[in-house]
Amino acid sequence: MKDRYSSDRDVFMLEDDSGRIKLTGNITSTQVLVTGTVVAVLGTQKVGGEIEVEDFGFADFPPQTPHKPGKTL
């Protein structure tokens, strides 16, 4: 299994209905990013229109409670 799906030459873009913006910062070495990933980004927009990424998080399921046999949900 590959540990990374990106290289240092790749450019990361955040895209929504209004357009795209380039993400900068040390984001390629710490995370596995692939096309179509839903992500929340915390950062600062720079003069050139890029976002300097400070942190980001991915969508996930909430914690699940175990089902106890014999009880109805």
WOJO-V24098 format. One record per pair of residues at least 6 apart in sequence whose ideal C-beta (glycine too) atoms are under 7 Angstrom apart, sorted by the first residue. I is the first residue (numbers start at 0). GAP is how many residues later the second one is. Records with the same first field share a line. If there is no record, write none. Layout:
# WOJO-V24098
I->GAP, GAP
This chain:
# WOJO-V24098
3->28
4->27, 28, 29
5->22, 27
7->20
9->18
10->11
11->11, 15, 21
12->7, 8, 9, 10
13->6, 7, 9, 27, 37
20->28, 29, 30
21->28
22->18, 28, 30
23->26, 27, 28, 29
24->27, 28
26->26
36->21
37->20, 21
38->17, 19
39->16, 17
40->10, 12, 15
41->12, 13, 14
42->8, 9, 10, 11
43->7, 8
44->6
45->6
